[in-house]
């Protein structure tokens, strides 16, 4: 148990005393956030408008999901 405390305090003091590292970590998290938002909005955008072009296809999709949900 004592070794876990030592490891925790080692990392805690290391991150507390960083100057340039804090700025770099903020940039890394900002980049990850931008990448996640970009992928979510442009790549993973799955909606009825993007998947099905006609009203008949949309109605069929909704109908099939409603029917399969009741079983």
C-alpha positions as a Python dict, from the first residue, in 0.01 Angstrom:
ca = {
    (1, 'X'): (0, 0, 0),
    (2, 'X'): (290, 229, 75),
    (3, 'X'): (434, 190, -273),
    (4, 'X'): (105, 302, -429),
    (5, 'X'): (112, 623, -222),
    (6, 'X'): (472, 687, -329),
    (7, 'X'): (383, 643, -696),
    (8, 'X'): (81, 871, -658),
    (9, 'X'): (284, 1145, -488),
    (10, 'X'): (559, 1110, -749),
    (11, 'X'): (314, 1183, -1032),
    (12, 'X'): (126, 1445, -834),
    (13, 'X'): (442, 1645, -765),
    (14, 'X'): (563, 1597, -1121),
    (15, 'X'): (246, 1738, -1273),
    (16, 'X'): (223, 2014, -1013),
    (17, 'X'): (571, 2148, -1092),
    (18, 'X'): (535, 2143, -1471),
    (19, 'X'): (546, 2475, -1655),
    (20, 'X'): (582, 2398, -2025),
    (21, 'X'): (417, 2059, -1978),
    (22, 'X'): (88, 2211, -1863),
    (23, 'X'): (68, 2416, -2180),
    (24, 'X'): (148, 2111, -2395),
    (25, 'X'): (-115, 1898, -2218),
    (26, 'X'): (-375, 2170, -2282),
    (27, 'X'): (-285, 2168, -2652),
    (28, 'X'): (-312, 1788, -2663),
    (29, 'X'): (-658, 1790, -2501),
    (30, 'X'): (-773, 2072, -2729),
    (31, 'X'): (-659, 1877, -3037),
    (32, 'X'): (-837, 1563, -2917),
    (33, 'X'): (-1155, 1762, -2860),
    (34, 'X'): (-1140, 1915, -3208),
    (35, 'X'): (-1074, 1575, -3367),
    (36, 'X'): (-1363, 1415, -3175),
    (37, 'X'): (-1603, 1694, -3274),
    (38, 'X'): (-1492, 1678, -3636),
    (39, 'X'): (-1536, 1302, -3655),
    (40, 'X'): (-1870, 1312, -3478),
    (41, 'X'): (-2012, 1586, -3698),
    (42, 'X'): (-1874, 1498, -4042),
    (43, 'X'): (-1785, 1130, -4037),
    (44, 'X'): (-2031, 965, -3798),
    (45, 'X'): (-2332, 1179, -3891),
    (46, 'X'): (-2597, 916, -3946),
    (47, 'X'): (-2947, 1053, -3975),
    (48, 'X'): (-3254, 982, -4180),
    (49, 'X'): (-3165, 1270, -4414),
    (50, 'X'): (-2817, 1141, -4488),
    (51, 'X'): (-2902, 770, -4509),
    (52, 'X'): (-3231, 768, -4698),
    (53, 'X'): (-3312, 997, -4989),
    (54, 'X'): (-3682, 939, -5047),
    (55, 'X'): (-3975, 955, -4808),
    (56, 'X'): (-4064, 594, -4888),
    (57, 'X'): (-3721, 473, -4770),
    (58, 'X'): (-3751, 675, -4448),
    (59, 'X'): (-4101, 543, -4376),
    (60, 'X'): (-3991, 186, -4444),
    (61, 'X'): (-3693, 220, -4209),
    (62, 'X'): (-3903, 363, -3925),
    (63, 'X'): (-4176, 103, -3977),
    (64, 'X'): (-3932, -188, -3970),
    (65, 'X'): (-3769, -59, -3649),
    (66, 'X'): (-4105, -10, -3480),
    (67, 'X'): (-4214, -362, -3574),
    (68, 'X'): (-3885, -523, -3462),
    (69, 'X'): (-3894, -335, -3130),
    (70, 'X'): (-4224, -495, -3029),
    (71, 'X'): (-4103, -855, -3059),
}
